[in-house]
C-alpha cells in the first residue's frame, strides 16, 4: 500500500516554527521551558535550577517574553514566569521523543 502524502505545511506555520526555534536556540532557554512546563517559577528559581546568575537568567527570560514565548504573572513584587506559547512545549516534547539519549 502506498502511503498517502501529507499536504505541505503552510508557509505561515513554517515561519512561526522558525521564529520559536530561533528564540529557543540556547540550552538555558530550553531548560527554562522544561522547568516551566510543570509550574511557574521566579527568575531566581530558574537561575538556580540551571546554574547561572540571576541577571543572565533575567536576560534570557526577557528575550523569550519579548518574542511571545513566556508571560509574567505578578504577585506583589514577585514576578512568576510561565509558558505562553504551546509551540515551545512541543519543542521540548520533540526533543524528549527524538533527541539522543532521550528516554
N, C-alpha and C positions, 0 to 999 in steps of 0.2 A: 504494500500500500504506500503510495506516495504521500509524504507529509504535506499538509496544507500550508502555503506560505502566509505568514502574518503580514498584515498591511504595514507599510512603512510608518515609522514613528514621525509624528508631525514635527516640523522644524521648531515650532514654539516650545514643544516639550523637550527637545534636544537642547535648545538654548537654556532653558531653565535648569536642566540637569547639569550642563556645563558650568553654569553660574554657581550652583550649590557645590559642585565638586571643587571649583577654584577656591571658594571660601573655606572648605573643609580640608584643603590640601596641606595640612600640618598635623603631625601626630598629637600635639596637645589639644588641638581643636576636636579631633576625632575622639580623644579620651573624654573631653568635656561632654560631647554628645552622648557617649555611652553612659557616663555618670548621670546625666540629666534625663535619661530615658526612664529612670525609676522614680525620681523625685526632684524637686527644685533644690538648688544649692546657692550659697553665697560665694562671692569671689574668694574669700579666704578658704572655704571648704574645698573649692575646686583647685585652688593653687596648691594646697597641702596634698590633696589626693594625687596630683600629677607631679609634684616635686619641683614647682617653680615658684618664683617670688610673686607675691600678690599683684605688684604693678605689672608684671609680664602677663599674668592671667587676665588682669583687667583690660589690657590692650587687645588680647585675643578676643575676649568676650565682647568688647565694644565693636570690633570689626564684624563679628558674627551677628551682633544685634543690628548694626547698620545695614547689613545685607539681608535682613529678614529671617535669619536662621533661629535667633533667640529672641525672647521677650523678657522683660523685667517686671517683677511684681514687688512693690514696696510695702513694707510693714514697719511703720515708724521710720527710723533712719537706716534700716537694713534693707538691702536690695537682694532679691532672690531671682536667679536666672532659671528659665525653663525653655524647653524646645518649642519653637513657634512654627517650624516648617517640618511637616512629616517626611519630606524627602530626605532630610538629614538622618532621620531614624532609619529609613530604608537603606541608606548607605552603610550604616553600622550592621544592619541585618545581612546585607550582601557580603560584607567583609567576614562576618561570622560564618556564613554559609560557604563561601568560596575562597576565603583567604587561606594562605599557607598556615598550617598549624591550628586552624580553626577546629573547634570540637562540636 
